[in-house]
Amino acid sequence: MIDPAVNNSIEEQFPEGWHMVRFGDMAKNISKRVEPSETNLEIYVGLEHLDSDNLKIKRYGTPRDVAGQKLLVKKGQVIFGKRRAYQRKVAIAEWDCICSAHAMVLEENPETVLPMFLPFFMQSDIFMNRAVKISEGSLSPTIKWKTLSNQKFCIPTIEKQKKLLNIFKKINYCSSQYRSVVDASSVLTESIIQEKIYLNARVKRGKLDSVEAVPKGWRVSSFGEEVDFVGGSQPPSNTFEFEKTENNVRLLQIRDYKSEEFKTYIPKTLSKRHCEKEDVMIGRYGPPIFQILRGLEGSYNVALIKAQPKSSDILKSYLYYALKSRSLFYVIDLLSQRSAGQTEIDMNALKNYPFFVPPLSQQKEIVSVLDSISILSTNLPEQDMKLHQLINSLLSNQDIGI
């Protein structure tokens, strides 16, 4: 039993307007089960439908898509991905629906937290870092409600929550606007790729079916005829180093294009395949399948393939955007081989896919437009991240005058 005097001493350490509570006093776990075949609800939300660090659910399935018991969700309740919590999936249900049993359905306790404060709090690093820490299991780490409910967090009082919530809502609005622009940029990019690179051609089963007109000076070919695809090599793992020296070179893996956190190096004598920053790289394995990458220099491993134009009249940047086509992605995704949870892209399907080559001057014009859109969509996520960092700062229980 905690000595009241000690407990009072601990409480006095909190900034004014903050106090310590159990998560089980902040939220209720709603665990009503539903058979998809017996429900009248029309929407099913799986973990695959949730985006990291995004409270809005932008896509969903139907109960007809799934089997086995699911969880009942009421409008306004919070869906939290309890499996693989490091993916940071928290969302607010905008309708009555059912959701994956690999999620928790939570509802705020109005005596402790205001409506909407709970999901913002759960998006924060304060909550997510704890969620990852208490997850159990190695392959698919999962959180148990009993463990989560006993976790203690320092949160603002109701009065202070009112002030913070007003700020959080404005931040969330700005974040949603950023995301809308990024989504629109993606749609615009694909539209330009189809119109300017593929000439709105009709492709069936990965083969050219028809095209209205091919401009003068263009040639219609295939990726296999115009591009060399050079696979990487896998050095022995016992040669890996983690510090840069003059005698080694960076070993590039698919993960390195997403994060600079884990850098690996190998002796230069073992470097069999090298790529420059402007080279176009393809992820051989998934998920996610068929990743088109660029921007790093080093020796690349067996999970990467370098796409190298066979002639100097094809810009690497033009090739990059041609490979980014969503239509091409769907063909590769459909035909790729899946086994033991891993997918390997079908290189024959890629080599046979039609490739349109315009004169260099037109390639440069197309690339210039697409690069401008890419810069916009690259910068906005950075700004969005800063908004989330602001929420983290506001929830760090520091007295900042709010």
N, C-alpha and C positions, 0 to 999 in steps of 0.2 A: 504493500500500500504506500502511495506517495505521500510524503509529509506535506500537509497543507502549506507550511511555510516555504518549502522547496518549490512546490507548485506555483505559489504566488511569485516567487523569484523568477521562475521561468516565464510566466505571463508578462512580468514587467519588462522582459527583454524584447517583446514585440513592439513594433511601432504603434502609435496610437491608431486605433481603428482596425487592427488586425488581431486575429485569434487563431488558436490551433483547433482543428476538428478532424474527426475520422471521416474518410471518404464515404463510409456507410451512413453517416449523418448528413452528407451532402446529397446523396442520390439513392434511389431505390432501384433494385435490380428486378425488372419485369421479365418473368420467364415462362409466360404462357405459351404452350406448344400448339402447333397447328399442322394438320396434314394438308399439303398442297392440293391434293385431289378433292378435298372436302370443303375448301374455303370459297366464298363468293368474291373475295378480294381479287383485284386484277393485277397487282404489282408485286413483283418479287425483287428484293435488293440483296445481291450477293456482295462479298468483299471485293470482287472484281469490278463492281459498279462504283465503288467509292474511290475518290481521288485523295492522295495524300495532302494534308493541310488545307482541305477544302470542305467547308460545312455543307455545301450544296450538293445534292445528288443530281447529276446531269444525265444519267442513263440508268436503265433498269431492265429487268426481264419480266416474265409472267410466271405464275405458279405452275403452269403447264410445262415449263422448262426444267423443272426439278422434281426430285422424289425424296422421300424421307421427311421426318418432322422438321419444321422450321419454327421461328419465333414470331409471335404476333406483335405488330408495331402499331401504335396509335399516332395520329398526326401530332407533331410537336415533340415526340420523344426522341431521345438521342440513340443513334446506332454507333457502337464502338467496336472496331475489329479487335477482339481479344486474342486472336491468333496472329502471330508475327506483328506485334505491337510496334516494332521499329518502322513499319510502313506508315504509321501516324494517320490512321483512318478513323475519323470521327465525322459524323454528319447528322443533320436534323431532318427527320421525316416530314415531308410536306403533305403527306396523305396517309391514310390507314393502309397498311401493307403487311407483307410477311418478309422476314429477312433470314439470312444464313444463321445456322446454329453455331457458327464460328464467330459470331458477334455477341455482344451484350446489348440488351435494350434497357436504357436507363431513363429515369425520370427524376427531376430535381425535387429535393425536399424544400418546400417553400418556407419552412421555418429557418432554414440555414442559407439557402441561395435563391436569388431571384431567377425567374424564367429567363433563359438565354445566357445567364452567366455560366452555367455548368458547361455547355459545349465550348465556350471560349476558354474556360479554365483547362478543359481537357486537351485543347490544342496546344497548350503551352509546353515549353521544355520541362518546366517544373513537374508537370503530371507525366508527360511522355517518358522522361528519363526514368522515373520511378516505375512506370508500367513495364518498360523493357527489363529493368533490374529484377522485378518479381516474377517475370515470365518463367515457366517451367518447361523443360524439354529442349532437345538440341535441333532436330530437323524442323519442327514446326512449334516453336515455343509459344505457350498459351498461358493466359492469366486465369486464375481461379477467383471467383467473386469473393469467397471467404477471405482470401489473402488481400485482395484489393480493398475490400470494405474496411479492413483494419489499418490501412495506411493513413497516417496523419499528415495533414497539410496545413500550412498557415495561409488563411484566406482573409479577405476584408470583411468587415461587418456589413449588414444589409445596407446601412446608410452610405457606406463608402462604395459598395457594389453599384449603387444607383449612379454615382458619378463616373465610375469606371465603365459601366455598361454603355453609357452614352458615348464614350470615346471608342469603345470596342466596336459598336455598331457603325460608326463613321469609318473606322479603319477597315472593317469588313466590306463596306460599300466600295471604298477605294480599291480594295483587293479584287473584288468581283469585277470592277471596271477594267482593271489591268488584265484579268484573265479573259474577259470578253474580247479585248483587243488582240490578245495572243491567239485566241481561237479563230477570230476573224482573219488574222494574218495567215494562219494555217490554211484556211479555206481559200484565201486569195492566192497563196503560193501554189496550191494544187491546181487551181483554175488556170494560172499562167503556165504551169508545166504542161498541162494537157493541151492548151491552145497553142503555145509558142514552141514547145519542144516536140510534142507528139502530134501536132496539127489536128487535134480532135479525131485522131484515127480510131477506128473500131477494131478492138483486139478480142479475139475469141480463143479461149483455152491457150492463151499465151502466144498465139500466132496472129499476124496481121490479117484482118478480114477485109477492111476497106478503108480508104482515105479519100477525102473529097478532091484534094489537089495538092501536089508536091511542088513547092516553089522552085523556080529556076536556080540552079546551083546547089540544091540539096541532094543528098543521096539517102536512100532507104536501105538499111542494112539490118544487122542484128548485133547484140552485144558481143556474141562470140566472135564475130568477124572483125570487130573494131577494137576490142579490148582484151588484153591479157589479164588473167586472174591468177595471181601468184600467192599460193598458200604460205603461211608462216611455218616456223620450226619450233620445236619444243626442247629447250636445253634441259639437262638434268637438274632436278630441284635442289640437289645438294650444292649447286654452284651459285645459287641465288645470294645476292648481297643486298644490303639495305642502306648503304651509304655510297654516295657518288665519289668516285676517284678517277684519276686520269687514265686508269687501265681498264675501266669498265664502261658499259653503255646501258642505257635504260632498256628494260624489257617491257614491252607494251602488251597489255591484256585488255579485253573488252572493258573491264571495270575502270580502267585508267581514264577513259574518255568521259566518265561521269564524275570521277572524284580524283583529286590529287593526294588523297590521304595516305594511300599505300603505294609507295614507289619501290620498284624492284629493279635491281641491276644485275648484269652478268658480265663475265670477262669478255673483252672485245674479240678474243680469239674464238669465242663460241657464237658470235653474232653471225647468223646465216642469212637472215632476211632483214632489210632495213627500209624504213619509210621516212619521208620528209613531212613537214607540217602540212604542205599543200596536197599530199597524196590522199587518194580516196580509199578508205578502208571499209571492209564489210565484215560484220560479225557472222562467223560461220554457224555458231550455235545460239539457241534461245532456250527459254523465253527471256526477253521478248525476241521474236524472230526478225531476221533481216534488218539489222541496224546498220545504217550508213553513217560513217564517222570520218572525221578529219581533224587536223589541228595539233597533232603530237608528232614528235620525232624520236626514233629509236629503233631497236630491234623488236620485231613483233612475233608473237607466239602463234601456235597452231590454231588458235581460236579466231584468228584474223586472216583476212584475204585482202591483198592489195589489188585494186582495179587500176590497171595501167594502160592508157591509150596506146594503140599500136602505131599511130601516126601523129605527126606534129600538128595536124589540122584539127585536132580535137582538144579543147581546153579541159584540164582536169576539173575545173570548177563547173563547166557545162556538164561533164560526165556525172559529177556529184549530184546535180539537180535532176538529171535524167533518171538516176537510180533512186531518187527520193519519191518517185511517182507512187501514189497510193494504188493505182491500178496494177502496177508491177508488184507492189507489196502483197496484194490480195492473191495474185497468181502464185507467188513464192510461198506464201502462207498455206495455200491450199495444197500444194504439191510437195511440201517439205516433209521429211521423214521424222516421225516421232517415236521415241522409245525411251523407257525408264525415266520419264519426266523431262527429257531433253529433246530438243528439236534441231535437226541439221538441215540447212537450206539445200534445195535441189539446184545444183549448179547447172545442170542441163537445161532446166526451165529458164534460168537466167540467161544463159548463152543464146537460147533460141528466141528470146523476146525481142521484138522489133526496136530498132534504134535509129532515130532520124538525125542526120548530121548536116547542119547548115554551114554556110561559109563562116570563117572565123569572125568577121565583122559582126555578123548577126548573133553568133554565140556570145560575144562580148556584151552586146546590148541586152540580151536575155539575162545573162549573169548579173549585170549591173543592177537591173530591176530587182531580181530575186535576192541579191545581197543586201539591198536597202531594206527590204522587208525582213530579212533574217536579222539584221542589226537591231531593228525595232523589237522583234519578238524575243531577242536575246537579252536586251537591256531591261525589259519590263519585268521578267521574273526576278531580277536582282532587286528592283524597287519593291516588288511584292514581298520578298524576303525581309527587307528592311521594316516593312509594316508589321510582320509577324514578330520581329525582334523588338519592336516597340511594345507589343502586347506582353512579351516576356518580361520586359523591363518594368512594366506597370504591375505585373503580378509577382515581382520579386520581393514583395513586402517591404520595400524601401519607402521611407517617408519623403515623397517628392512633392508634397504640397497639394495633393488632390483631395 
